[in-house]
Amino acid sequence: MNHGSFPSRPGRRTLRTVLVSLGVLGLASGLFVVRGPLMMAAPACRAGRWHGCYDTFNGLVLMTLVAVPLSLAVVWALARLRRARGVDRRSAWRWSLAEVGMVHGTLPFLGMTLMPGGGAGVVPARVSLVPLRDLVTMGSLGIVGNLLVFASLAFFAPMRFAALASVPRILALGAGCSVLVETAQYVFQLDRVSSVDDVLVNATGAVLAGLASRRWWRTRAPLEPLEPSDPPRRPVPAAG
C-alpha cells in the first residue's frame, strides 16, 4: 500500500450527482415552504375554473409544477423524432430540452407579469422612466421575480439558436422582451406601473441566466437533415 499517495478527487460524475441531489433537495425544501399558498389554488385548478386558478400567482405556479411531467414527455418525444432523423443523441436531447424549457419556464412568468390589477381598465396607465427610482420599492421578492421573468428564455435560447450565443445578444433579447411587456401593460391599462427598472432587472436576470448555460451554448449552425434520407448539412461558424 502506498501511504504517500493522496485520495483522488471525485470525478465529474460524482460531482454532478452531488450537485443534482442538492438541487433536488433545495427544490423540495422550497416547495415544502410554499405548499400552503399553492394548495389554496388547488380546488379551483382541479375544477378547471379560470377565476381562482389561472388569474392568481399561486394558481399559475401550481399549474406550472403540475405540467412538468407533460413537458418532460414532450422533450422525450421531440428527442426521439430528431434521433429518427439522424441527429446525434446529445444534440437531439439538448435542443428538445431547450425548446420546451423556453416555453415552460417563460409563459407562467409572462402570465404573472400581464395579470390585471384591481383597477385594470379604470386606473390611468402609469409610467416610470427614472432609473433606480422604483427599485427600492420592489422588495426582495419583487426583485427576484423580475430576475426570473426571462431567465428560462435566456438560459435555453442560446442552447438552441446559435444566433443568440453571445452576451450582448442575450442582453438585447431580455431587454427587448421586457420593453414589449411593459408596453403591453401600458397599452392595455392593466393597473401596473410600466417601469424602466423592470426592464433593467429583467435584462440583468436574462444575462445571468444566459451565462449560467454558457458551456452548453450552440455555436454552430444546425446539423439536422431536412428529410431522413438527406445527408447532414455541414456546420458553419455562427455570425458574431
Phi, psi and chi 1 to 4 in degrees:
 res  aa     phi    psi   chi1   chi2   chi3   chi4
   1 MET       -  133.0 -179.0  175.9  179.4      -
   2 ASN   -90.3  102.0 -173.7    0.1      -      -
   3 HIS   -74.7  -15.0  -64.1  -79.3      -      -
   4 GLY   -86.8   -5.8      -      -      -      -
   5 SER   -85.0  151.3   61.0      -      -      -
   6 PHE  -104.4  148.4  -66.1   93.7      -      -
   7 PRO   -61.8  139.4    7.9  -11.9      -      -
   8 SER   -70.8  150.7   59.6      -      -      -
   9 ARG   -69.6  152.5  -68.3 -174.1  -58.1  176.0
  10 PRO   -58.6  141.5  -20.5   29.7      -      -
  11 GLY   -69.9  172.1      -      -      -      -
  12 ARG   -62.2  -37.0  -73.1 -173.0  176.3 -178.6
  13 ARG   -64.9  -41.1 -178.9  172.0  -61.2 -179.9
  14 THR   -64.9  -44.2  -57.6      -      -      -
  15 LEU   -62.7  -41.5 -179.4   59.5      -      -
  16 ARG   -63.7  -39.7 -173.3  179.6  -56.2  170.5
  17 THR   -63.7  -41.4  -58.7      -      -      -
  18 VAL   -64.2  -44.5  171.9      -      -      -
  19 LEU   -65.2  -41.7  -67.9  176.5      -      -
  20 VAL   -63.5  -41.9  170.3      -      -      -
  21 SER   -62.7  -42.0  -59.4      -      -      -
  22 LEU   -65.4  -38.9  -69.5  176.0      -      -
  23 GLY   -63.6  -43.3      -      -      -      -
  24 VAL   -64.2  -41.4  171.4      -      -      -
  25 LEU   -63.5  -41.7 -179.9   61.1      -      -
  26 GLY   -64.8  -41.0      -      -      -      -
  27 LEU   -64.3  -43.2  178.7   60.9      -      -
  28 ALA   -63.1  -38.9      -      -      -      -
  29 SER   -65.2  -42.2  -59.0      -      -      -
  30 GLY   -63.2  -41.7      -      -      -      -
  31 LEU   -65.7  -34.6  -68.1  176.9      -      -
  32 PHE   -65.3  -37.2  179.6   79.3      -      -
  33 VAL   -68.8  -39.4  172.3      -      -      -
  34 VAL   -99.6   12.7  -59.8      -      -      -
  35 ARG   -61.8  -34.7   70.9 -170.4 -171.9  -76.2
  36 GLY   -61.4  -56.6      -      -      -      -
  37 PRO   -60.2  -36.8  -24.6   33.6      -      -
  38 LEU   -65.8  -40.2  -68.1 -178.6      -      -
  39 MET   -70.0  -17.5  -72.0  -60.0  101.7      -
  40 MET   -64.2  -31.3  -68.5  173.3   59.0      -
  41 ALA   -90.8   -6.9      -      -      -      -
  42 ALA   -59.3  -45.7      -      -      -      -
  43 PRO   -58.9  -43.7  -25.0   35.4      -      -
  44 ALA   -66.8  -38.0      -      -      -      -
  45 CYS   -69.0  -39.6  -67.0      -      -      -
  46 ARG   -65.0  -32.7  -78.1 -161.1  -59.3  -94.3
  47 ALA   -81.9   -5.1      -      -      -      -
  48 GLY    74.6   21.5      -      -      -      -
  49 ARG   -86.8  134.6  -64.6 -162.4  -58.4  -92.7
  50 TRP   -67.6  -48.4 -178.6  -85.9      -      -
  51 HIS   -70.9  129.0 -179.3   64.8      -      -
  52 GLY    93.9  -13.3      -      -      -      -
  53 CYS  -121.4  -73.3 -179.4      -      -      -
  54 TYR   -79.1   -9.6  -62.8  100.2      -      -
  55 ASP  -104.0   19.9   62.4  -15.1      -      -
  56 THR  -130.7  152.5   64.6      -      -      -
  57 PHE   -63.2  -44.7  -68.9  102.4      -      -
  58 ASN   -60.4  -42.7  -65.0  -20.2      -      -
  59 GLY   -64.8  -41.1      -      -      -      -
  60 LEU   -65.4  -41.7  -76.9  174.9      -      -
  61 VAL   -64.2  -43.0  173.4      -      -      -
  62 LEU   -61.5  -47.0  178.3   61.2      -      -
  63 MET   -68.5  -29.6  -64.2  -51.1  -63.8      -
  64 THR   -64.1  -41.7  -59.2      -      -      -
  65 LEU   -69.2  -40.5  -63.7  174.4      -      -
  66 VAL   -63.5  -32.9  170.5      -      -      -
  67 ALA   -81.0   -2.9      -      -      -      -
  68 VAL   -58.2  -48.1  168.0      -      -      -
  69 PRO   -58.6  -38.3  -24.6   35.2      -      -
  70 LEU   -64.1  -42.1  176.1   60.5      -      -
  71 SER   -64.2  -39.6  -66.2      -      -      -
  72 LEU   -64.4  -35.8  -67.1  177.3      -      -
  73 ALA   -66.0  -37.9      -      -      -      -
  74 VAL   -66.2  -40.2  174.3      -      -      -
  75 VAL   -58.7  -46.0  171.3      -      -      -
  76 TRP   -61.1  -43.6  177.3   83.4      -      -
  77 ALA   -65.5  -43.5      -      -      -      -
  78 LEU   -64.7  -41.1  -71.0  175.1      -      -
  79 ALA   -63.5  -41.7      -      -      -      -
  80 ARG   -62.6  -39.8  -72.4  -67.7  -60.6  -89.8
  81 LEU   -64.7  -42.3  179.3   61.4      -      -
  82 ARG   -67.4  -39.6  -74.7 -164.7  165.2   98.6
  83 ARG   -61.5  -37.4  -67.8  -73.7  -71.1  133.2
  84 ALA   -67.1  -25.1      -      -      -      -
  85 ARG   -88.5    1.7  -63.2 -178.6   62.6 -170.1
  86 GLY    98.7    6.6      -      -      -      -
  87 VAL   -76.1  141.6 -178.9      -      -      -
  88 ASP   -64.7  155.6   66.2  -82.9      -      -
  89 ARG   -59.2  -46.0 -179.5  175.9  179.3  -87.5
  90 ARG   -64.5  -46.1  177.0  176.2  -64.1 -178.1
  91 SER   -65.7  -39.2  -64.3      -      -      -
  92 ALA   -60.2  -46.3      -      -      -      -
  93 TRP   -71.2  -39.3  -79.2   98.2      -      -
  94 ARG   -66.4  -45.9 -177.6  177.6  -61.3  177.7
  95 TRP   -65.9  -40.6  -61.7  -11.8      -      -
  96 SER   -65.7  -43.9  -58.8      -      -      -
  97 LEU   -62.6  -38.9  177.5   62.5      -      -
  98 ALA   -65.3  -43.7      -      -      -      -
  99 GLU   -63.9  -46.2  -69.7  169.5   -6.3      -
 100 VAL   -70.9  -38.4  176.0      -      -      -
 101 GLY   -62.8  -38.7      -      -      -      -
 102 MET   -60.3  -43.5  -76.9 -172.4  -69.4      -
 103 VAL   -73.6  -51.0  176.3      -      -      -
 104 HIS   -63.4  -35.4 -174.9   92.7      -      -
 105 GLY   -88.9  -12.5      -      -      -      -
 106 THR  -104.7  -41.7  -55.4      -      -      -
 107 LEU   -56.6  -44.0  -73.8 -176.5      -      -
 108 PRO   -60.5  -40.1  -23.6   35.0      -      -
 109 PHE   -68.7  -34.9  -77.6  103.3      -      -
 110 LEU   -63.9  -40.1  -74.0  179.9      -      -
 111 GLY   -61.2  -41.8      -      -      -      -
 112 MET   -66.3  -40.9  -63.7  176.8 -167.1      -
 113 THR   -67.9  -35.2  -54.4      -      -      -
 114 LEU   -96.2   11.7  -63.9  174.8      -      -
 115 MET   -71.0  124.9 -169.6  175.4  -64.8      -
 116 PRO   -64.4  145.7  -18.8   31.7      -      -
 117 GLY   -85.1 -177.9      -      -      -      -
 118 GLY   -65.1  -27.2      -      -      -      -
 119 GLY  -105.6   24.8      -      -      -      -
 120 ALA   -59.8  132.6      -      -      -      -
 121 GLY    82.5  -10.5      -      -      -      -
 122 VAL  -114.6  -50.4  178.7      -      -      -
 123 VAL   -72.0  132.9  177.6      -      -      -
 124 PRO   -60.1  148.3  -21.3   32.2      -      -
 125 ALA   -63.7  141.9      -      -      -      -
 126 ARG  -122.1  143.1  -67.7  158.3  -69.3  171.5
 127 VAL  -131.0  138.4  179.1      -      -      -
 128 SER  -126.5  110.1  175.5      -      -      -
 129 LEU  -107.2    7.0  -61.1  178.4      -      -
 130 VAL   -91.5  114.5  179.9      -      -      -
 131 PRO   -60.5  139.8  -22.2   33.1      -      -
 132 LEU    71.5    0.5  -53.7 -178.1      -      -
 133 ARG   -72.8  -39.9 -173.6  176.4   69.2  178.5
 134 ASP   -86.7  -11.5  -65.1  -30.1      -      -
 135 LEU   -61.7  -37.6 -166.7   63.1      -      -
 136 VAL   -71.8  -19.5  -65.0      -      -      -
 137 THR   -94.4   -7.1   63.9      -      -      -
 138 MET   -70.2  -38.0  -72.1 -175.8 -175.9      -
 139 GLY    79.0  165.4      -      -      -      -
 140 SER   -63.1  -39.2   56.2      -      -      -
 141 LEU   -65.9  -40.9 -175.4   60.3      -      -
 142 GLY   -65.5  -39.2      -      -      -      -
 143 ILE   -66.0  -45.3  -67.5  175.3      -      -
 144 VAL   -62.0  -42.5  171.6      -      -      -
 145 GLY   -61.3  -41.8      -      -      -      -
 146 ASN   -69.1  -32.8  -82.9  -72.5      -      -
 147 LEU   -64.8  -28.6  -72.7  172.6      -      -
 148 LEU   -92.4   -7.9  -66.7  176.1      -      -
 149 VAL   -56.3  -49.3  171.0      -      -      -
 150 PHE  -113.9   21.0  -63.4  110.4      -      -
 151 ALA   -65.6  -45.1      -      -      -      -
 152 SER   -64.2  -41.9  -67.0      -      -      -
 153 LEU   -59.8  -46.6  178.5   64.0      -      -
 154 ALA   -72.4  -29.2      -      -      -      -
 155 PHE   -69.6  -44.5 -175.9   91.0      -      -
 156 PHE   -93.2  -28.3  -70.4  109.6      -      -
 157 ALA   -58.3  -45.1      -      -      -      -
 158 PRO   -67.0  -21.3  -17.7   31.2      -      -
 159 MET   -73.5  -22.6  -64.6  167.5   55.2      -
 160 ARG  -104.0  -35.3 -177.0   61.4 -175.8   89.1
 161 PHE  -120.7  118.0  -55.9  107.0      -      -
 162 ALA   -64.1  -28.8      -      -      -      -
 163 ALA   -65.0  -18.8      -      -      -      -
 164 LEU  -101.9    6.0  -64.7  174.3      -      -
 165 ALA   -84.2   61.2      -      -      -      -
 166 SER  -158.9  150.6   71.2      -      -      -
 167 VAL   -62.6  -45.4  172.9      -      -      -
 168 PRO   -59.8  -36.4  -24.3   35.1      -      -
 169 ARG   -73.4  -34.6  -66.0  178.6 -174.9 -177.2
 170 ILE   -66.6  -40.2  -66.9  174.9      -      -
 171 LEU   -60.4  -44.4  176.2   61.9      -      -
 172 ALA   -64.5  -38.2      -      -      -      -
 173 LEU   -62.8  -49.3  175.8   66.5      -      -
 174 GLY   -63.4  -43.9      -      -      -      -
 175 ALA   -67.9  -42.0      -      -      -      -
 176 GLY   -63.7  -45.5      -      -      -      -
 177 CYS   -63.7  -38.2  -69.0      -      -      -
 178 SER   -67.0  -38.9 -177.6      -      -      -
 179 VAL   -62.6  -40.1  168.3      -      -      -
 180 LEU   -61.9  -42.2  -70.4  176.6      -      -
 181 VAL   -65.4  -45.5  169.6      -      -      -
 182 GLU   -63.8  -36.7  -62.5  -59.5  -51.1      -
 183 THR   -65.9  -40.8  -58.1      -      -      -
 184 ALA   -63.2  -39.9      -      -      -      -
 185 GLN   -60.3  -38.3  -69.9  178.5  -12.5      -
 186 TYR   -74.0  -45.9  177.9   84.0      -      -
 187 VAL   -64.8  -42.1  170.8      -      -      -
 188 PHE   -90.4    4.5  -65.6  107.3      -      -
 189 GLN    48.4   63.9  -64.2 -174.8  -12.5      -
 190 LEU   -88.2   14.8  -61.4  179.6      -      -
 191 ASP    59.5   44.4 -169.7   19.8      -      -
 192 ARG  -133.3  154.5  -70.8  176.8  173.3  -89.1
 193 VAL   -89.4  121.7  178.6      -      -      -
 194 SER   -82.6  104.2  -61.3      -      -      -
 195 SER  -116.6  141.6  171.9      -      -      -
 196 VAL   -67.4  -26.2   67.3      -      -      -
 197 ASP   -67.0  -34.3  -74.2  -14.0      -      -
 198 ASP   -61.8  -40.8  -72.0  -22.2      -      -
 199 VAL   -63.8  -43.5  175.8      -      -      -
 200 LEU   -63.4  -44.9  -65.5  176.2      -      -
 201 VAL   -71.2  -41.0  179.4      -      -      -
 202 ASN   -58.9  -45.0  -67.8  164.1      -      -
 203 ALA   -66.4  -37.8      -      -      -      -
 204 THR   -63.8  -43.6  -60.3      -      -      -
 205 GLY   -62.1  -37.3      -      -      -      -
 206 ALA   -64.1  -43.9      -      -      -      -
 207 VAL   -64.4  -43.8  170.4      -      -      -
 208 LEU   -62.4  -42.2  -66.1  176.0      -      -
 209 ALA   -66.9  -40.0      -      -      -      -
 210 GLY   -62.8  -41.4      -      -      -      -
 211 LEU   -64.1  -32.5  -69.4  174.9      -      -
 212 ALA   -64.9  -27.1      -      -      -      -
 213 SER  -104.5   16.4   66.6      -      -      -
 214 ARG   -60.2  -35.4 -168.6  166.2 -168.1  169.9
 215 ARG   -66.8  -17.1   61.5  175.7  -64.3 -177.4
 216 TRP  -108.0    8.8  -58.1  -65.3      -      -
 217 TRP   -59.9  145.3  -76.8    2.7      -      -
 218 ARG   -91.6  115.8  179.8  174.1  178.5  177.4
 219 THR  -110.0    4.8   56.6      -      -      -
 220 ARG  -132.0  165.2  -68.3 -173.6  178.9  -86.8
 221 ALA   -68.0  159.8      -      -      -      -
 222 PRO   -63.9  150.9   20.9  -30.9      -      -
 223 LEU  -109.0    8.1  -61.5  174.2      -      -
 224 GLU   -70.7  132.3  -63.5  177.9   80.5      -
 225 PRO   -74.4  150.7   26.1  -33.0      -      -
 226 LEU   -69.3  -35.6  -64.3  176.1      -      -
 227 GLU  -132.0  157.7  -60.8  -66.2  -21.5      -
 228 PRO   -55.6  -29.6  -24.9   34.0      -      -
 229 SER   -88.1  -10.8   57.9      -      -      -
 230 ASP   -77.9  144.5  -68.0  -18.8      -      -
 231 PRO   -73.7  152.3   27.3  -34.6      -      -
 232 PRO   -61.5  147.3  -19.0   30.4      -      -
 233 ARG   -81.4  148.6  -70.3  168.8  -70.1 -170.4
 234 ARG   -70.9  134.2  -64.2 -178.2   59.8 -172.7
 235 PRO   -72.3  149.0   27.3  -33.7      -      -
 236 VAL  -128.4  148.4  -65.9      -      -      -
 237 PRO   -60.4  142.3  -20.5   31.3      -      -
 238 ALA   -70.5  148.7      -      -      -      -
 239 ALA   -73.6  142.8      -      -      -      -
 240 GLY    86.9      -      -      -      -      -
